[in-house]
């Protein structure tokens, strides 16, 4: 059975791949994708399927986090397929990637580190963002911590002779990912009053 493949660069266009049309033996995992709706401003969420050839597509054009999570959870159980939900904070035991490593990975190759085969499967800057979110940090505390990590990165790599332009580009890219991640975590995992009280 053939499966439709939509480009990973394609935005939702009113099409989704119905689960009954999927060759489940060709599926690698299911996941929840977040996207910023630039017209209406909120973050929206889509249940997605990733195939063994690393192409992916939407399973439904839902926009709320609960429906997207329920969709991938239900299909994951029904078809014995792994589910990766990056809209939840990464477990503390997985948050081992540092801000400095994230910067180094985006610098020119001759300054990069050797990336291990089992690199964490989240974006640059996420580890610190998730740690701050789990600890109940405020927006101001997040901004302060991000600025401090950037300061340390600038000091560290300036001593290594990295060009200011390359360093600025790497830090900007990581900052954008970290801010997006911070906003998305709050939308996907709203805190109850009891959570806020416990964190303070």
C-alpha positions in Angstrom: 0.0 0.0 0.0 1.4 3.4 -1.0 1.4 6.3 1.4 1.1 10.0 0.4 4.1 12.1 1.3 3.9 15.8 1.8 6.9 18.0 1.9 8.3 18.8 5.4 8.4 22.5 4.2 4.7 22.5 3.3 2.3 24.4 5.6 -1.1 22.9 6.3 -3.2 23.3 3.1 -6.4 21.6 4.0 -5.0 18.1 3.5 -4.1 15.4 6.0 -3.3 11.8 5.5 -6.2 9.6 6.9 -4.8 6.9 9.2 -6.6 4.2 7.2 -4.4 5.1 4.2 -1.2 4.6 6.0 1.1 1.6 5.5 1.9 1.3 9.3 4.9 -1.0 8.5 6.6 2.1 6.9 6.0 4.3 10.0 9.0 5.3 12.2 7.0 7.3 14.8 4.2 9.7 15.5 4.7 13.2 16.9 3.0 16.5 17.8 4.2 19.5 15.8 3.8 23.1 17.1 3.4 26.0 14.7 2.9 29.7 15.2 -0.2 31.1 13.5 1.2 34.4 12.3 -2.3 35.7 11.5 -4.1 34.8 14.7 -1.0 34.8 17.0 -1.6 31.6 19.0 0.6 28.5 18.8 -1.3 25.7 17.1 -0.6 21.9 17.1 -0.8 19.1 14.6 -0.6 15.3 15.0 2.0 14.0 12.5 3.4 10.8 11.2 7.1 10.2 10.2 8.0 7.5 7.8 11.1 5.3 7.6 12.5 7.5 4.8 12.1 10.6 7.2 9.3 12.2 5.2 6.3 13.2 7.2 2.8 14.6 7.0 -0.2 15.6 9.1 -2.6 13.1 10.4 -5.3 15.7 11.1 -5.6 19.5 10.9 -6.6 20.0 14.5 -5.2 23.1 16.2 -5.4 22.3 19.9 -2.8 20.5 22.0 -5.3 18.1 23.6 -6.7 16.8 20.3 -3.2 16.5 18.8 -1.9 14.5 21.8 -5.0 12.3 21.9 -4.7 11.5 18.2 -1.1 10.4 18.3 -1.6 8.5 21.6 -4.6 6.6 20.2 -2.9 5.7 16.9 0.4 4.8 18.7 -1.4 2.3 20.9 -3.6 0.9 18.0 -0.6 0.4 15.7 2.2 -0.3 18.3 4.0 2.8 17.1 6.4 5.0 19.1 5.1 8.5 20.0 7.5 11.5 20.5 5.8 14.5 22.1 8.2 17.4 22.1 5.5 19.7 23.3 6.0 18.4 26.8 9.1 19.4 28.8 12.0 17.0 28.3 12.6 14.7 31.2 15.3 16.1 33.6 17.4 13.0 32.9 17.6 13.8 29.2 18.5 17.5 29.5 22.3 17.1 29.2 22.9 19.3 26.2 24.5 22.6 27.2 24.1 26.1 25.7 27.8 26.2 24.8 27.5 22.9 22.9 24.5 24.4 21.1 26.5 27.4 20.0 29.5 25.3 19.0 27.3 23.1 16.8 26.2 26.2 14.8 29.7 27.6 14.3 31.8 26.8 11.2 32.9 23.2 10.9 36.5 23.8 12.0 35.3 25.1 15.4 32.6 22.4 15.8 32.8 19.5 18.3 32.5 15.9 17.3 28.8 15.1 17.5 28.1 11.8 19.1 25.9 9.3 17.3 23.1 9.6 19.9 22.7 13.3 19.9 19.7 14.5 21.9 16.6 14.8 19.7 15.6 18.3 20.7 16.6 21.7 19.4 19.5 24.0 20.4 18.8 25.8 23.7 15.9 23.5 24.7 17.7 21.9 27.6 18.0 25.1 29.6 14.5 26.3 28.5 12.9 23.1 29.7 14.8 23.1 33.0 13.6 26.6 33.7 10.1 25.7 32.8 10.0 22.7 35.0 11.4 24.7 37.9 8.6 27.3 37.5 10.7 30.2 36.4 9.1 33.5 35.4 9.4 35.1 32.0 11.9 37.6 33.6 14.0 34.8 35.1 14.0 33.1 31.7 15.2 36.2 29.9 17.8 36.9 32.6 19.1 33.3 32.4 19.2 33.3 28.6 21.2 36.6 28.6 23.6 35.1 31.1 24.2 32.0 29.0 24.8 34.2 26.0 27.3 36.3 27.9 29.2 33.1 29.0 29.2 31.8 25.4 30.5 35.1 24.1 33.4 35.1 26.6 34.2 31.5 25.9 34.3 31.6 22.1 35.8 35.1 21.8 38.9 33.5 23.5 38.9 30.8 20.9 39.2 33.3 18.1 35.7 32.8 16.6 34.6 35.7 14.4 32.0 38.0 15.9 29.7 37.5 12.9 29.7 33.7 13.2 29.2 34.0 17.0 26.3 36.5 16.6 24.6 34.2 14.0 24.9 31.1 16.2 23.6 32.9 19.4 20.7 34.5 17.5 19.6 31.2 16.1 19.7 29.5 19.5 17.9 32.5 21.2 15.1 32.3 18.6 14.7 28.6 19.2 14.8 29.0 23.0 12.2 31.8 23.0 9.9 29.8 20.7 10.3 26.8 22.9 9.5 28.8 26.1 6.3 30.2 24.6 5.2 26.9 23.2 5.8 25.0 26.5 3.5 27.5 28.3 0.7 27.1 25.7 1.0 23.3 25.6 1.4 22.8 29.3 -0.6 25.6 31.1 0.2 25.8 34.8 -2.5 25.5 37.3 -2.6 28.0 40.2 -1.4 25.2 42.5 1.6 24.6 40.2 2.5 28.3 40.4 2.2 28.4 44.2 4.3 25.3 44.6 7.1 26.7 42.4 7.3 30.0 44.2 
